[in-house]
């Protein structure tokens, strides 16, 4: 079934436009500047969360510019899950802290543990390799 060359040309133009848009969005996602901005925002949130959680115990004031985190921010960031009434949440690899009818369930994030462990192994391997090279030279 032959098609009209003008129709084929229009389809090619549309496909090129879609590909250009896709490539632009991928470039935006993997841009070092955007990655740095996202990482900086995550660090700000984590610092504010830690200051809210441990600041009073350490005598630290959250300060006027500290963002107020929503009640579930710690749980969403992997900090734990609050269970009213001391419920039975959690599972293997978790710990519990009960106080006043509320249980804080801490869950181990094994994907993060593996990532940090791998990073430490790479770091230790690099240090060892550098030491071997310097001992051969000197």
C-alpha positions in Angstrom: 0.0 0.0 0.0 2.0 3.0 -1.2 1.8 6.2 0.8 2.0 9.8 -0.3 5.5 11.2 -0.1 4.1 14.4 1.6 2.6 12.2 4.4 5.8 10.3 4.9 7.8 13.6 5.0 5.4 15.0 7.6 5.7 11.8 9.7 9.5 12.1 9.5 9.3 15.8 10.7 7.1 14.9 13.6 9.4 12.0 14.6 12.4 14.4 14.5 10.6 16.9 16.7 9.6 14.2 19.2 13.2 12.9 19.3 14.6 16.4 19.8 12.2 17.0 22.7 13.2 13.7 24.3 16.9 14.4 23.9 16.4 17.9 25.4 14.6 16.5 28.4 17.2 13.8 29.0 20.0 16.4 28.8 18.1 18.5 31.4 17.9 15.5 33.7 21.5 14.5 33.5 22.9 18.1 33.5 25.5 18.4 36.2 24.0 21.7 37.2 20.6 20.2 37.7 22.1 17.2 39.6 23.9 19.6 41.9 20.7 21.6 42.5 18.7 18.5 43.4 21.5 17.2 45.6 21.8 20.6 47.4 18.0 20.6 48.0 18.1 17.1 49.4 21.0 18.0 51.7 19.0 21.1 52.9 16.0 19.0 53.8 18.1 16.3 55.5 20.0 19.0 57.6 16.7 20.6 58.6 15.3 17.2 59.5 18.4 16.4 61.7 18.3 19.8 63.3 14.6 19.4 64.2 15.1 15.9 65.4 18.3 16.3 67.4 18.6 20.1 67.9 16.7 20.4 71.1 18.8 17.5 72.7 22.0 19.3 71.6 20.8 22.7 72.6 20.6 23.9 69.0 17.9 26.4 67.9 16.4 25.6 64.5 16.9 29.3 63.6 14.7 31.7 61.7 15.6 30.4 58.2 15.1 26.7 58.9 12.3 25.2 56.9 9.5 23.5 58.8 9.2 19.9 57.7 5.9 18.2 57.5 5.1 15.5 60.0 5.9 12.6 57.6 9.1 14.0 56.2 11.3 11.9 58.5 9.5 8.7 57.5 9.6 9.6 53.8 13.4 10.3 54.0 14.0 6.8 55.5 14.2 8.1 59.1 11.5 5.8 60.5 7.8 5.2 60.7 5.6 6.4 63.5 3.0 3.9 64.5 0.2 5.2 66.9 -0.6 3.0 69.8 2.5 0.9 69.6 1.3 -1.0 66.5 3.1 -3.9 65.0 4.9 -2.4 62.0 8.3 -3.2 60.7 10.0 -6.6 60.2 13.5 -8.1 60.1 16.2 -5.5 60.2 14.2 -2.9 62.1 14.3 -1.6 65.6 11.6 -0.1 67.8 11.4 2.7 70.3 8.1 3.0 72.2 7.2 6.1 74.3 3.8 7.4 75.2 1.7 5.1 73.1 3.7 5.8 69.9 6.3 3.5 68.4 9.1 4.7 66.2 10.1 1.8 63.9 13.5 2.1 62.3 13.9 0.1 59.1 17.3 -0.8 57.5 17.6 0.4 53.9 19.6 -2.4 52.5 20.0 -0.7 49.1 21.7 2.2 50.8 23.9 -0.1 53.0 25.0 -1.9 49.8 25.8 1.4 48.1 27.8 2.7 51.0 29.6 -0.6 51.4 30.5 -0.7 47.7 31.8 2.9 47.9 34.0 2.0 50.9 35.4 -0.9 49.1 36.3 1.2 46.1 37.9 3.8 48.3 39.9 1.2 50.2 41.0 -0.3 47.0 42.1 3.0 45.6 44.1 3.8 48.8 45.8 0.4 48.7 46.6 0.8 45.0 48.1 4.3 45.6 50.2 2.9 48.5 51.5 0.1 46.3 52.5 2.5 43.5 54.2 4.9 45.9 56.2 2.0 47.6 57.4 0.8 44.1 58.6 4.3 43.2 60.4 5.1 46.4 
